[in-house]
């Protein structure tokens, strides 16, 4: 993947790639630390850890992910970093538990992220009570809200 160097950026209108996929080596990175809710917003004004001001105007429904490269300034990549959040890390022990937890969280319209061994969702008392009643192991952790997100989420109604 070829990256275009952007020295002066008025408005960032597209993502250049992701650090995990790019072969280019950067001398350093400058982080734009965003919560999961902020990563869902395609339009924002933000400030990096090194003091750069970033203006985003991305296509509608763009979700920024950890490692997205927003700009290149010399040999510095300006990248998105997922902020740590207060989450439940749910670790179902069998397929039935995975299904029950997925159904229950979906029915509550809870945001979730999946990985191979756990489900992440924002921590709250209602979900804690539900997980205890289902007897599914979970732990409360401060960690980035990252992983696979359901792509079937869109304005559904009852």
C-alpha positions in Angstrom: 0.0 0.0 0.0 1.4 3.4 -1.0 0.8 6.3 1.5 0.6 9.9 0.4 2.5 12.2 2.7 0.4 15.0 4.1 2.3 17.8 5.6 -0.5 20.4 6.0 -3.9 18.9 6.6 -7.0 21.2 6.7 -9.6 18.4 6.8 -9.0 14.7 6.7 -11.5 13.1 4.3 -10.2 9.5 4.2 -8.2 6.9 6.1 -4.8 6.1 4.6 -4.6 2.6 5.9 -4.0 0.8 9.2 -0.6 0.3 10.9 -1.3 -3.5 11.0 -1.6 -3.7 7.2 1.0 -1.2 6.0 4.5 -2.2 5.1 5.9 1.4 5.5 8.0 2.0 8.6 7.5 5.3 10.4 10.0 6.9 12.7 7.2 7.5 15.2 3.5 7.9 15.7 1.3 10.6 17.1 -1.9 9.3 18.7 -5.4 10.5 18.4 -6.9 8.7 21.4 -10.7 8.1 21.0 -13.4 6.2 22.9 -15.6 3.8 21.0 -18.3 6.4 20.8 -15.9 9.0 19.4 -14.6 6.4 16.8 -18.2 6.2 15.4 -18.3 9.9 14.6 -17.2 10.7 11.1 -16.9 14.4 11.8 -14.9 15.8 14.6 -12.2 18.1 15.8 -9.5 16.4 17.9 -6.1 16.8 19.3 -3.3 14.3 19.3 -1.0 13.5 22.1 1.7 15.5 20.4 -0.5 18.6 20.1 -1.6 18.3 16.4 -5.2 19.5 15.7 -7.1 17.0 13.6 -10.2 17.8 11.7 -12.1 14.8 10.3 -14.9 14.8 7.7 -15.1 11.1 6.7 -17.8 9.4 4.7 -21.0 8.7 6.6 -21.0 5.5 8.6 -17.2 5.3 8.8 -16.0 3.7 12.0 -12.4 4.5 13.0 -10.5 1.5 14.3 -7.4 1.2 16.4 -4.3 1.8 14.2 -6.0 3.7 11.4 -3.6 6.1 9.8 -5.2 9.6 9.4 -2.2 11.5 8.1 1.6 11.3 7.6 3.7 14.3 8.6 7.2 13.7 7.5 8.2 10.3 9.0 5.4 10.5 11.7 2.1 8.7 11.3 -0.9 10.2 12.9 -2.9 7.2 14.1 -6.1 6.4 15.9 -5.7 4.7 19.3 -8.6 3.1 21.1 -9.0 4.6 24.6 -9.3 2.3 27.6 -13.0 2.1 28.7 -14.9 0.5 31.6 -16.0 -2.9 30.1 -17.1 -6.4 31.0 -15.0 -9.1 29.5 -17.4 -12.0 29.1 -15.9 -15.5 28.7 -18.6 -18.0 27.8 -17.4 -21.6 28.4 -19.5 -23.3 25.7 -21.5 -22.7 22.6 -24.8 -22.6 24.4 -23.5 -19.9 26.7 -22.1 -17.9 23.7 -25.6 -18.1 22.1 -27.5 -17.1 25.3 -25.2 -14.1 26.0 -25.3 -13.0 22.4 -29.1 -13.2 22.3 -29.5 -11.4 25.7 -27.1 -8.6 24.9 -28.7 -8.1 21.4 -32.1 -8.0 23.0 -30.9 -5.3 25.3 -29.4 -3.4 22.3 -26.0 -3.4 24.0 -22.9 -2.5 22.0 -20.6 -5.5 21.8 -17.2 -6.5 20.3 -16.2 -10.1 19.8 -12.9 -11.9 19.7 -12.0 -15.6 19.7 -12.3 -16.0 23.5 -14.6 -13.2 24.8 -17.3 -10.7 24.3 -16.7 -7.1 25.4 -19.6 -4.7 26.4 -19.7 -1.6 28.5 -20.0 -2.4 32.2 -23.3 -1.7 34.0 -25.4 -3.2 36.8 -28.2 -4.5 34.5 -25.7 -6.5 32.4 -23.8 -7.7 35.5 -27.1 -9.0 37.0 -28.0 -10.8 33.7 -24.6 -12.4 33.4 -24.8 -13.7 37.0 -28.2 -15.2 36.4 -26.9 -16.9 33.2 -23.9 -18.1 35.3 -21.5 -16.9 32.6 -18.0 -15.9 33.7 -17.1 -12.2 33.3 -14.7 -9.7 34.7 -14.7 -5.9 34.9 -11.7 -4.3 33.2 -10.5 -1.0 31.8 -9.4 -1.9 28.3 -10.0 -0.6 24.8 -13.4 -1.5 23.3 -12.1 -3.3 20.2 -12.8 -6.4 18.3 -15.3 -7.6 15.6 -18.5 -5.6 15.6 -21.7 -6.9 14.2 -22.2 -5.5 10.7 -25.9 -6.1 10.8 -26.5 -3.1 13.0 -28.7 -0.5 11.3 -32.0 1.3 12.1 -34.2 -1.6 13.0 -37.5 -1.2 14.7 -39.9 -3.4 16.6 
